[in-house]
Amino acid sequence: MVFFSHINISFQDLIYKEETALQLLSRLRPRPSLLYLEPRLFPEGLKPYEVVEIYGEHSTGKTLLLMQLIKTAILPTSYNDVALRGLDADVILLNTDHHFNISKLGLLMKKYIKKCFNQDKSIENLIIFNCFESESLHMSFHVIKKLLCENVRISLIFIDSICAFYWLDTIKGGIRKMDLYVINTIRSLSTCINSFKVSVIFTRPKFFQTAFNPSASLSSVFDLKSINVSIHLDKRIHHEDSFQAEVRKAASAHTVYYTINDEGINWL
């Protein structure tokens, strides 16, 4: 596991440089597949260049779901002939809200694999950027581009959450419209990574939206510039301790149910 708490990058690193053969190869080579990341949420798998948002009220499991997706992505497919159903991929987490708990991730992995595998080795597949302001977040996008050139095992980028610096940015005269703020951040990331076959998943609180029905703007085009899948986490009415995940795409929708306990999210 690698932590980036302070991003130091020179101007020379940001200016255009002619693409090397290694960079070209890293763009064109296939990366670990996300087909079986979470079939209940993504029955057709998660595709390269696809963008997913996860949103909901407090305590509906947004960061916990993100942890479980990370767990599945970084675990191996099997170990000593024991099927772990992992994807054996490397992932990047842009940690802005600082709700992510690496110890909790280790505990979830330990419970899942029931001591048949050393989870510390898989956690090495997780790269964390700790961002404390908007400038460091956007600077991280450029560092990620360099990492993608060097590491063809990176398939997935998480942002938890995408709106952590919104209020500070508005004080500085930044974008005030919440939906536009989200899209602008996605497109800022896209300018750095849109030539690489990766996917993006981000979280936001439910209140962080301008449009009454943001799902109406979902896109069927996978280009890392717009949202393709929207997952709304919510408590179920008249079902104590039970939750639902409403998954919407441009042309389809379905709902799955779950509970939360010490072992994480349990699908019903």
C-alpha positions, 0 to 999 in steps of 0.5 A, spaced: 500 500 500 502 506 498 500 513 501 500 520 498 499 525 503 503 531 500 503 531 492 509 534 490 510 535 482 514 540 478 512 544 472 516 540 468 512 534 470 505 537 468 507 540 461 506 536 455 512 530 453 512 526 447 509 519 448 514 514 449 513 507 447 512 504 454 506 510 455 503 507 449 503 500 451 500 502 458 495 505 454 493 500 449 494 493 454 488 490 457 488 491 465 485 487 470 477 486 468 472 489 473 467 484 470 465 481 476 466 487 481 459 486 484 454 482 480 448 485 484 450 492 482 453 491 475 450 485 472 454 486 466 460 488 469 464 495 470 466 497 463 473 501 462 471 509 461 465 508 466 463 513 471 459 511 477 456 515 483 454 512 490 450 517 494 445 517 500 444 519 507 448 519 512 449 512 515 447 508 509 453 505 507 457 509 502 464 508 504 463 501 507 460 499 500 466 503 497 471 499 501 467 492 499 468 494 492 476 495 493 476 489 497 473 485 491 478 488 486 485 487 490 484 480 492 486 475 488 482 470 484 484 464 489 489 462 494 492 455 495 486 452 491 481 456 495 476 461 491 477 468 493 473 471 487 477 477 487 479 481 481 487 481 483 487 488 480 490 495 483 486 501 485 487 508 487 483 511 492 483 519 492 481 520 500 478 527 501 473 526 506 478 521 511 472 517 513 476 511 509 479 506 515 484 502 512 484 498 519 476 497 517 478 494 510 483 489 513 478 487 518 473 486 512 478 482 508 480 478 514 473 476 516 471 474 508 477 470 507 477 467 514 484 467 515 486 462 509 490 468 506 495 474 508 491 480 507 497 484 507 499 482 501 493 484 497 492 491 501 499 493 497 495 493 491 491 499 494 494 506 493 491 512 497 492 519 496 490 523 502 487 530 499 486 536 504 484 541 499 482 542 492 488 544 489 492 537 492 486 533 489 487 536 482 494 535 482 493 528 484 490 527 477 496 529 474 500 524 478 495 518 477 496 519 470 504 518 471 502 512 475 497 509 470 503 509 465 507 505 469 502 500 472 498 497 467 494 493 473 491 499 475 483 498 473 479 502 478 479 509 481 475 511 487 474 518 490 471 519 497 468 524 496 467 528 490 465 534 494 469 534 500 472 541 498 466 544 495 464 549 500 472 552 500 472 552 493 465 557 493 468 561 498 474 562 493 469 564 487 469 557 484 463 553 481 456 554 486 452 549 482 453 542 485 451 538 479 456 542 475 461 542 480 461 534 480 461 534 472 467 539 472 471 535 477 470 528 473 472 532 467 478 535 470 480 528 472 478 525 465 483 530 461 489 526 465 486 519 464 481 519 458 486 515 454 487 509 459 482 503 460 480 505 467 473 506 471 471 511 476 467 510 482 465 516 487 461 518 493 457 524 495 452 525 500 444 525 498 443 533 499 449 534 494 445 536 487 442 541 484 437 538 479 431 535 482 432 528 478 439 528 477 439 521 474 435 524 468 442 526 465 445 519 466 449 518 459 450 511 455 457 513 452 463 511 456 468 517 456 470 518 463 466 525 462 459 524 464 456 519 469 453 512 467 451 509 473 447 512 479 447 508 485 442 511 491 443 508 498 437 508 502 433 505 508 427 501 507 421 504 509 417 499 514 424 494 514 428 496 520 435 495 519 434 494 512 437 498 506 436 498 499 440 500 493 437 503 487 441 502 481 440 507 475 443 507 468 441 511 462 436 506 459 435 501 465 434 500 473 434 495 478 434 495 486 437 490 491 437 490 498 442 489 504 443 489 511 449 492 515 453 488 520 460 487 523 462 483 516 460 489 512 454 490 507 450 483 506 446 482 500 439 479 501 
